[in-house]
């Protein structure tokens, strides 16, 4: 990397102090550890015995950080004194502003005035509300079939037809449910059924995909799982019988939750199990095409075809979890019949905050390196690290946080039937889903660990006191893109649209490394984004770092500083530390690129130019994860 390019870029990053009109150069970089930086932040003058503050640009990153041997850049005296006081508190007793988990508010503690179950223009209820409100349980609501673009096209609809060929060139149309009913009835009447029987039934009403769909995973699964765990040969006929109940259980049109429209759907748990049984037998019409131009190209897949093919250890564990769910739901003695509500919330860009003007201060935070969102966070608003197509790869090979959540709570899978791809200011909230399974591991190490007994209570609508929030982070092809201010603002808005209160009394939030992993998010940046969004929503946050102890320490330290300083979200947004962290990023890139060039004896293109103006910074360079301590003043500008 040419020296000329480096120096010109560093000159572009010279800071302009708007308050004083003076120019300050970026701090000198040095490798230092956390303890040395904190000591430098508050140094004692031996001659006077008083504390004096050094440059606030010191970073606590364990890998690479910045410090300055010069005097501190111009800033207000009160802000400086607050920082010194905060540093004194940290170095003196190591105190933290984090709170214990029990101090956060759970759903059971919220005074939610639900009233009687009712339907409205934006809330469709597929059970009879009069019967339910009279204490007669979840009785299916009568209605009529709706075969058009705003509703799920049901396999039992009279309008669902299929082409049947006979002879060499002759063909005719036939009611598809008639074929489905005939094949599944024959299967349901059997005492036992094999994987081959399941395949033959499915292919009879999906002849178009003969030779394209594989069932090797289902065949292998039945062979390797002992009958003592779950006798699947006896279970398959029960699932077929459950699927055939569709016209009896779902009597009215099921509306689609479409992009740009706030709406909700409430179903009974038995209705959901019936819909999923039909997904298992791949009965839903027009839901097999994978192209974006298809009628349901903007919806996730729902038929289980991908789950049945391409055998792997992941598919084995997924099938164990899903078939355990069907084992429970096909037994009248064990199946629950409460309600579950799926709500799509949509906001306009004008509904999003002006982050520079937010006056909210940091709320309560609990940080833990151990524990999980679905266990320790049960009863809080549990964040699903979602894909924009809800459920991600749960019916394929994906097996990270969202897919695991959907396997533990299979009722979530039905949301794929009617939830269109999420937009930038949209989220999905599911209230009342039940956890049926336990697990261990993650990804390739994931294992189904047996049944789970759900001890959560139920609300006035007979819904489990579990609320799951699906928000999709941006999938960054290049990690550097997440430091672009437009992208950071998008993530702030996405988190806020999920955290935003709709009622005066709502539970606090359980979250973690949202948008990291396969989406290439920087855990430190994402943590601060969620912390700020929660502060704006006036909700506490339980953050689970999934064994990342360094992230836990960094987030605790950042939160402690912000709380002690009495900082508002707007002050962090208007601050200047993000500019300094971009300098850190540039120097790290230069060092990394130079090391790479030396190791591989090649030339490396210099990073793109960083543009710095008096009103803010826009990064177009190859960047690196930003240390939390650099972001605690200003993770974003709008």
PyMOL commands that set and color helices and strands:
alter all, ss='L'
color gray80, all
select helices_A, chain A and resi 3-12+34-41+77-93+101-103+107-109+129-133+176-188+195-204+207-209+216-224+232-243+246-249+269-280+305-308+313-329+349-351+355-357+401-408+410-418+443-445+479-483+485-499+517-519+523-536+549-565+569-574+577-600+628-631
alter helices_A, ss='H'
color red, helices_A
select strands_A, chain A and resi 15-16+23-24+29-30+42-45+50-53+65-66+123-125+161-166+170-175+263-268+339-346+365-368+381-386+426-431+437-440+447-451+467-472+509-512+541-544+611-613+616-618
alter strands_A, ss='S'
color yellow, strands_A
deselect
rebuild
show_as cartoon
